[in-house]
Amino acid sequence: MSKSILMAMALSIVLANPAASQEGTAKPDPPLLQQLSKEFPKGDELEARVMTATLQPGMSSPWHTHAAPVIVYVLEGTLSLELDSFTKTLRAGQAQLEPISTRMRAVNSSDKPVKVLIVQISDPKEPFMNPVQ
């Protein structure tokens, strides 16, 4: 499989490098999987990052971008993904591919916790997310 196909198959959200916020800032739980693979054509090296995160009511991730595709799958609750141009609401059982190089944040504006599964396949030298203002 080509690197671009694998990257497109990635899943995730954005919840690292906490920024101060009145409601609280979310961060991911320890990774369920973080593994390097060198079994790709032309010696490409990719890292699979799989993690969960729980956002309590009023919590959000910092504004950020991703250098590689991320897919987020909502396990419990309702999550809002705020992007510069629109907001997407996801409920338990729904997933969303987050666009690369797009300013966004994840928000729990409900009164119940939101639990998500996050997956990203990327160059291991790239951080999971890049905080932005």
ABEGO torsion letter per residue (X at the ends): XBAAAAAAABBEBBBBGBBBBAAEBBBBBBBABBBBBAABBGGBBBBBBBBBBBBBBGBBBBBBBBABBBBBBBABEBBBBBBAABBBBBBBGBBBBBBBGBBBBBBBABABBBBBBBBBBBBAABBABBBBX
